[in-house]
Amino acid sequence: MSAAPASPATASTGVAESAVQRALEWQVTFWSGEVTPRERAAFDHWLAQDADHARAWNQVQRTGQRVQSLTGPVEGEALRAADAARRASTRRTLLRTVGLFTAAGVAAYTARNAPPVQSMLAEHRTRRGERRDLLLPDGTRLVLDTDSAIDLRFTAQARDVLLRAGEVFIATAPDPRGAEGRPSRPFSVHTRHGAVQAIGTRFAVRLSDERSMVSVDEGAVRVQPRLASADPVRLEAGQRAWFSETAVEPPTASIPGDPAWTRGLLVAERMRLRDFLAELGRYRSGVLRCDPAVQDLIVSGVYPLDDTDLALSTLAHALPLRIDSVTRYWVTVRARAG
């Protein structure tokens, strides 16, 4: 049996808090300005001891400016107190003095791991209504949908995309390391619900509050819910499935080809008006409401996502609807009079 995807718990929630705590303590040591050769060697040993340590150190460094902005006054007072401490005792007094700073750093880091904050701090993000093409270091093509966010974790062992918000479409490329005679690294997309490992494929992953969805255009994927102990579920081209932290729902048929949104289109095939407007609303700012009296009308057709006002106008011509706008940011779709 093929190997299961790498543990999604680590990828989706970050490294262990104990590693983060130690990384912050090392950061405080370096900020003190008095690092002995023995301490430097101990740090190098700790860093090389576990991949989790290296990830913790990298993440502390990446968020260092934000952590300092949250805790700067504490740090300043601690370091000023350190001058007197050095005269009266050893530099370890400094580390006890800045213990509050370290705790504050852990608190700030923990807050950073909340999903909304992770989205804001992600390496790659799109605004509402924006799409973005990315070419990853291994040659993989990635497209971010509206209001989406990802982090990349490419290591010697794996190629991981952490989906923090929204939706992403991926056309995987072979790992260049394989052409060099080294073992090929698996390519996976992680959400807070689990992991999707690609098997030479083109696929999309979408994140919602309670579950995630994967749709396979080419090749196949393995889906591993975060808390499930059973083997991963394999999906083939033309299939899609929602999955939670504990289970994968039965797959259904997907539409062949790249998702329409990658081409700036919303394809409706007998969608309820309420569902259609909810999807269109993801691509425009403000509130887009549906009058309950018309929410079950059926919508079919192809609508532009780059001009949602035009999409609404087209909708009003196709169905007995009117578009009421208080402002462009407060729109209600109602039944047309008469």
Summary of the structure (lengths in Angstrom):
residues: 338
radius of gyration: 24.8
end to end distance: 63.9
largest distance: 88.2
contacts: 1037
relative contact order: 0.09
helix: 38%
strand: 31%
